Amino acid sequence: YISLDKMVNVPKERKTYCKGKKCNKHTLHKVTQYKAGKASNFAQGKRRYDNKQAGFGGQTKPVFHKKAKTTKKITLRLECKECKAKKQLCIKRTKHFELGEKKKVEKY
């Protein structure tokens, strides 16, 4: 069991391996949080789904209701500062995630 209520704080840049053609070594990377793009209306799955839904007969494919997870896995997007090559890095599940915030000092 992993505690998920900890705040995850990731620095805005990190030094990590870049396998771009120019670099091929450890370089400084800019870190951002990955966000999925807007779904296309013309992707094959969407076209097939819309075609199947058309006409009479109600909902044709199952609609998912049994949601169990309360968190999502965080994906970081790393961009090399030298050659602009991008890669993604998946980290653990967490409820609270922030990029490059100052650490909060607790006074006792």
Backbone as numpy.savetxt, mean C-alpha at the origin, in Angstrom:
# Nx Ny Nz CAx CAy CAz Cx Cy Cz
0.65 -13.98 18.15 -0.19 -12.78 18.15 0.68 -11.54 18.15
0.39 -10.60 17.25 1.16 -9.37 17.13 0.29 -8.21 17.57
0.83 -7.35 18.42 0.08 -6.18 18.87 -0.07 -5.20 17.72
-1.31 -4.84 17.40 -1.57 -3.98 16.25 -1.87 -2.54 16.66
-1.97 -2.27 17.98 -2.35 -0.93 18.39 -1.16 0.00 18.57
0.05 -0.43 18.22 1.22 0.44 18.28 1.21 1.38 17.07
1.69 2.59 17.30 1.82 3.56 16.20 3.08 3.21 15.41
2.94 3.06 14.11 4.09 2.77 13.26 4.54 4.08 12.63
5.79 4.42 12.86 6.35 5.68 12.38 7.53 5.36 11.47
7.40 5.72 10.19 8.43 5.38 9.21 9.10 6.67 8.74
10.45 6.72 8.71 11.13 7.92 8.22 10.81 8.20 6.75
10.87 9.48 6.35 10.50 9.86 4.99 11.54 9.46 3.95
12.75 9.14 4.41 13.74 8.58 3.48 14.55 7.52 4.18
14.94 6.50 3.41 15.75 5.42 3.97 16.78 4.97 2.95
17.89 4.46 3.48 18.95 3.96 2.61 18.71 2.47 2.41
18.50 2.06 1.16 18.25 0.66 0.87 18.74 0.33 -0.54
18.76 -0.95 -0.86 19.31 -1.40 -2.14 18.45 -0.99 -3.32
19.09 -0.48 -4.37 18.40 -0.12 -5.60 18.93 -0.99 -6.73
18.04 -1.74 -7.39 18.51 -2.61 -8.47 18.29 -1.99 -9.85
18.26 -0.66 -9.89 18.18 0.04 -11.18 19.47 -0.17 -11.97
19.39 0.03 -13.28 20.56 -0.21 -14.14 21.73 0.71 -13.80
21.41 1.97 -13.38 22.48 2.91 -13.06 23.09 2.63 -11.69
22.24 2.28 -10.72 22.70 2.19 -9.32 23.32 0.83 -8.98
22.47 -0.18 -8.80 22.93 -1.52 -8.41 23.70 -1.51 -7.09
23.27 -0.66 -6.17 23.93 -0.52 -4.86 22.93 0.10 -3.87
23.35 0.28 -2.64 22.51 0.94 -1.64 22.52 2.46 -1.88
21.32 3.04 -2.00 21.19 4.48 -2.19 20.06 5.00 -1.30
19.92 6.32 -1.26 18.85 6.94 -0.50 17.55 6.86 -1.29
16.46 6.45 -0.64 15.15 6.34 -1.27 14.15 7.24 -0.57
13.26 7.85 -1.36 12.16 8.63 -0.79 11.01 7.66 -0.52
10.42 7.74 0.68 9.37 6.81 1.08 8.01 7.50 1.07
7.02 6.89 0.38 5.64 7.36 0.42 4.75 6.15 0.65
3.49 6.40 1.01 2.57 5.29 1.21 1.88 4.98 -0.12
1.82 3.69 -0.46 1.20 3.27 -1.71 -0.31 3.45 -1.63
-0.89 3.96 -2.71 -2.33 4.11 -2.78 -2.78 3.54 -4.13
-3.81 2.70 -4.11 -4.28 2.08 -5.35 -4.87 3.14 -6.27
-4.66 2.98 -7.55 -5.19 3.93 -8.53 -6.68 3.71 -8.75
-7.30 4.61 -9.51 -8.72 4.52 -9.80 -8.96 3.32 -10.71
-9.98 2.50 -10.39 -10.28 1.32 -11.19 -10.79 1.73 -12.56
-10.28 1.07 -13.60 -10.67 1.39 -14.97 -12.00 0.71 -15.32
-12.83 1.41 -16.07 -14.09 0.83 -16.53 -13.89 -0.14 -17.68
-12.71 -0.13 -18.27 -12.48 -0.93 -19.47 -11.58 -2.12 -19.22
-11.28 -2.41 -17.94 -10.52 -3.62 -17.62 -11.40 -4.83 -17.94
-10.78 -5.95 -18.33 -11.55 -7.12 -18.78 -12.54 -7.60 -17.73
-12.12 -7.65 -16.47 -13.00 -8.13 -15.41 -14.22 -7.25 -15.22
-14.03 -5.94 -15.30 -15.13 -4.98 -15.13 -16.11 -5.08 -16.30
-15.58 -5.23 -17.53 -16.44 -5.37 -18.70 -17.27 -6.64 -18.60
-16.63 -7.74 -18.18 -17.31 -9.02 -18.05 -18.41 -8.94 -16.98
-18.07 -8.29 -15.86 -19.03 -8.15 -14.75 -20.23 -7.32 -15.17
-19.98 -6.17 -15.82 -21.07 -5.29 -16.26 -21.97 -5.99 -17.27
-21.36 -6.78 -18.17 -22.12 -7.50 -19.18 -23.01 -8.56 -18.53
-22.49 -9.23 -17.52 -23.24 -10.28 -16.82 -24.38 -9.68 -16.01
-24.15 -8.48 -15.45 -25.16 -7.82 -14.61 -26.30 -7.24 -15.45
-26.03 -6.95 -16.72 -27.02 -6.27 -17.55 -28.28 -7.13 -17.71
-29.42 -6.46 -17.80 -30.68 -7.17 -18.04 -31.33 -7.62 -16.74
-32.27 -8.57 -16.86 -33.00 -9.06 -15.70 -32.22 -10.16 -15.00
-32.55 -10.41 -13.74 -31.93 -11.54 -13.04 -31.19 -11.15 -11.79
-31.19 -9.87 -11.43 -30.60 -9.46 -10.16 -29.09 -9.61 -10.09
-28.57 -9.66 -8.86 -27.13 -9.77 -8.62 -26.64 -11.15 -9.05
-25.63 -11.19 -9.91 -25.19 -12.48 -10.48 -23.95 -13.04 -9.80
-23.18 -12.20 -9.14 -21.96 -12.68 -8.49 -22.05 -12.42 -6.99
-21.35 -13.23 -6.18 -21.47 -13.05 -4.73 -20.94 -11.69 -4.26
-21.65 -11.09 -3.29 -21.22 -9.84 -2.68 -20.67 -10.19 -1.30
-19.43 -9.81 -1.04 -18.75 -10.21 0.20 -19.26 -9.41 1.40
-19.72 -10.11 2.45 -20.24 -9.46 3.64 -19.47 -9.79 4.90
-18.78 -10.95 4.94 -18.17 -11.43 6.18 -16.80 -10.79 6.42
-16.78 -9.48 6.58 -15.52 -8.77 6.77 -14.98 -9.04 8.17
-13.77 -9.56 8.26 -13.20 -9.93 9.55 -12.04 -9.04 9.96
-11.31 -8.54 9.00 -10.10 -7.76 9.31 -10.47 -6.32 9.69
-9.71 -5.79 10.66 -9.93 -4.39 11.06 -8.80 -3.50 10.58
-7.77 -4.10 9.99 -6.62 -3.32 9.53 -6.26 -3.74 8.11
-5.45 -2.93 7.46 -4.90 -3.29 6.16 -3.39 -3.37 6.28
-2.78 -4.18 5.41 -1.32 -4.22 5.38 -0.83 -2.93 4.73
0.21 -2.35 5.29 0.75 -1.09 4.76 1.78 -1.41 3.68
1.66 -0.75 2.54 2.65 -0.90 1.47 3.37 0.42 1.29
4.70 0.37 1.34 5.52 1.57 1.13 5.99 1.61 -0.31
6.06 2.81 -0.87 6.58 3.00 -2.23 7.91 3.71 -2.10
8.97 3.04 -2.51 10.32 3.59 -2.39 10.79 4.08 -3.75
11.24 5.33 -3.80 11.76 5.88 -5.06 13.21 6.29 -4.87
14.09 5.72 -5.70 15.52 6.02 -5.62 15.74 7.48 -5.98
16.55 8.16 -5.16 16.80 9.58 -5.41 17.79 9.80 -6.55
18.57 8.76 -6.88 19.56 8.91 -7.95 18.98 8.58 -9.32
18.35 7.41 -9.45 17.89 6.99 -10.79 16.38 6.96 -10.92
15.64 7.36 -9.87 14.17 7.45 -9.89 13.47 6.10 -10.07
14.20 5.00 -9.89 13.58 3.68 -9.96 12.67 3.50 -8.75
11.51 2.86 -8.96 10.56 2.71 -7.87 10.40 1.24 -7.52
10.22 0.97 -6.20 9.89 -0.39 -5.79 8.95 -0.31 -4.61
8.27 -1.42 -4.33 7.30 -1.44 -3.25 7.78 -2.38 -2.15
7.45 -2.02 -0.91 7.84 -2.82 0.25 6.63 -2.94 1.16
6.23 -4.18 1.43 5.06 -4.41 2.27 5.51 -4.55 3.72
4.82 -3.84 4.64 5.12 -4.01 6.06 3.89 -4.56 6.77
4.00 -4.81 8.08 2.94 -5.50 8.81 1.65 -4.69 8.88
0.61 -5.35 9.37 -0.68 -4.69 9.59 -0.59 -3.72 10.74
-1.25 -2.59 10.63 -1.30 -1.64 11.74 -2.51 -0.73 11.58
-3.02 -0.24 12.72 -4.16 0.68 12.68 -3.68 2.10 12.48
-2.55 2.45 13.13 -2.05 3.83 13.06 -0.71 3.83 12.34
-0.63 4.55 11.25 0.60 4.61 10.45 0.88 6.06 10.11
2.14 6.47 10.28 2.51 7.83 9.88 3.91 7.85 9.30
4.14 8.83 8.44 5.42 8.98 7.76 6.17 10.16 8.35
7.34 9.90 8.90 8.25 10.96 9.31 7.74 11.93 10.35
6.89 11.48 11.26 6.43 12.35 12.34 7.47 12.37 13.45
7.45 13.43 14.22 8.34 13.52 15.38 7.85 12.55 16.45
8.80 11.91 17.13 8.42 10.98 18.19 7.82 11.74 19.36
6.71 11.21 19.89 6.06 11.84 21.03 6.78 11.41 22.31
7.22 12.38 23.10 7.93 12.08 24.36 6.92 12.07 25.48
6.86 10.92 26.18 5.95 10.83 27.33 6.66 11.30 28.58
6.01 12.19 29.32 6.60 12.70 30.57 6.02 11.91 31.73
6.90 11.47 32.63 6.45 10.67 33.77 6.35 11.54 35.01
